[in-house]
């Protein structure tokens, strides 16, 4: 496999597009996080050594935390994190901000898509991880599309001819 094909971008729709919103104790959220972790481990067994996420307060954070936990026992595993802009998490709830900064501290490499918030910085961050990756894993339901950054990012992944694996969000109450 070439370098790009060993990298998987992981992204997903905003937590508010799931019925549980930010309630990570909800059974649906817990099931989705478990399915995400299982898929990450399957990809690792298939030779994927690099994962890329956008540091968002949903799927990016869940996947990044899982990968960082796996990295403790797998020195070949790498996590690349792209933040939409430098002050991305300043208005998040304190518990999410703490997890965000731990994610950034523990990852292999991080960068910001933009210095300051712009209308396209979130999409730019998604495009960066897609550009770097040979495949995309997404917790995403096309039926819920509403024209936001994740919807455009999924279109971009198709335009870039990336293989896309969708986690079936309808199985988790979405």
Number of C-alpha atoms within 10 A of each C-alpha: 8 7 12 15 17 18 26 28 29 27 29 26 23 19 17 11 16 20 14 17 13 15 14 16 10 14 13 20 22 14 17 23 19 14 17 21 18 13 15 21 16 12 18 20 10 10 14 23 20 23 28 30 27 32 30 24 18 20 24 26 21 23 24 27 21 19 24 19 12 17 18 9 9 13 9 10 18 20 25 21 27 26 25 27 20 15 13 20 19 9 9 12 10 11 8 16 16 12 16 22 12 13 23 21 11 16 18 17 13 19 17 20 24 19 14 12 14 13 8 12 20 25 21 22 25 29 24 22 27 26 16 18 23 23 25 22 20 22 23 25 18 12 6 12 14 11 9 12 21 21 18 16 23 23 12 17 22 13 9 14 11 19 15 17 14 15 18 14 21 13 10 19 14 16
